[in-house]
Amino acid sequence: MSDCLLHLIVSPQVEDALSEWLLEREDVPGFSSTPVSGHGSSEQSMTLAEQVAGRSRRVMFFMHLPAQTAAQLLDDLRHAFAGSGLHYWLLPVSESGHLD
C-alpha cells in the first residue's frame, strides 16, 4: 500500500486540539474535517441528550497520505491523544488526482 486515506473520528471537545496538532505537523500536507453523527450501541459514551436523540455528535478528519506517514501519524496520535476516544480507520487509495 503506497497511499492511503486516514479517517479520524473525535468528539467535538477534541476537535480544536486535534486540528491544531495536525496543522503543526510538517508531514501532514492538509486535511479536511466535517461534523458527523455517530449511531450505535455505545450508550456509555453518550450524554443523556444524545441517548434521547439516538446519535452522538462527532467530527471526522480525513487526509490522503503516504502509508508510512499514516503509520507514524497513528503512532504519534496514540501518545498525544491517549484516552480521548479517538476512532480511526485506514483505507488504501487505488487512484487519485486532479481534474483540470
C-alpha positions in Angstrom: 0.0 0.0 0.0 1.7 3.2 -1.1 -1.0 5.9 -0.4 -3.9 5.7 2.0 -6.9 7.7 3.3 -6.8 8.1 7.1 -10.1 8.9 8.8 -10.2 10.1 12.4 -13.4 10.4 14.4 -13.3 12.5 17.6 -15.8 14.3 20.0 -16.3 18.0 19.4 -14.3 18.7 22.6 -11.2 17.2 20.9 -11.7 18.9 17.5 -9.7 22.1 18.1 -6.8 20.3 19.8 -6.6 17.7 17.0 -6.9 20.4 14.3 -4.0 22.4 15.8 -1.9 19.3 16.3 -2.4 18.3 12.7 -1.6 21.8 11.4 1.7 21.8 13.3 2.9 18.7 11.6 5.1 19.1 8.6 4.3 15.6 7.4 0.6 16.4 7.0 0.2 18.4 3.8 -3.5 19.1 4.5 -6.7 17.6 5.8 -10.5 18.0 5.7 -12.9 17.9 8.5 -16.7 17.7 8.8 -19.3 17.3 11.6 -20.8 13.8 11.6 -23.3 11.9 13.7 -22.4 8.7 15.4 -25.0 6.0 15.7 -24.5 2.8 17.6 -24.9 0.9 20.8 -22.2 2.7 22.8 -24.6 4.4 25.2 -22.0 4.7 28.0 -20.1 7.3 25.9 -23.2 9.3 25.1 -24.8 12.2 27.0 -28.4 11.8 28.1 -29.4 14.2 25.3 -27.5 12.1 22.7 -29.2 8.9 24.0 -32.6 10.5 23.5 -31.7 11.7 20.1 -30.2 8.3 19.2 -26.9 9.8 17.9 -23.8 11.5 19.2 -22.1 14.5 17.7 -18.6 13.8 16.3 -16.1 15.4 14.0 -14.4 13.4 11.2 -11.0 14.4 9.9 -9.7 12.7 6.7 -6.4 13.0 4.9 -4.6 11.4 1.9 -1.1 10.3 3.0 1.7 8.0 2.1 1.3 4.8 4.1 4.5 5.3 6.1 3.4 8.8 7.1 0.0 7.5 8.2 1.6 4.7 10.3 3.9 7.2 12.0 0.9 9.6 12.5 -1.1 6.9 14.1 1.7 6.0 16.5 2.1 9.7 17.5 -1.7 10.0 17.9 -1.7 7.1 20.3 0.6 9.1 22.6 -0.8 12.6 22.0 -4.5 11.7 22.3 -4.5 8.7 24.6 -7.8 8.4 26.4 -9.6 10.8 24.0 -11.8 8.1 22.5 -10.4 8.8 19.0 -11.5 6.2 16.5 -9.7 5.7 13.2 -9.7 3.7 10.0 -7.2 3.5 7.2 -8.0 2.6 3.6 -5.8 2.1 0.6 -6.2 4.7 -2.2 -6.3 3.0 -5.6 -6.2 6.2 -7.6 -6.2 9.9 -7.0 -5.6 13.1 -9.0 -6.9 16.5 -10.0 -9.3 17.2 -12.9 -8.5 20.4 -14.7 
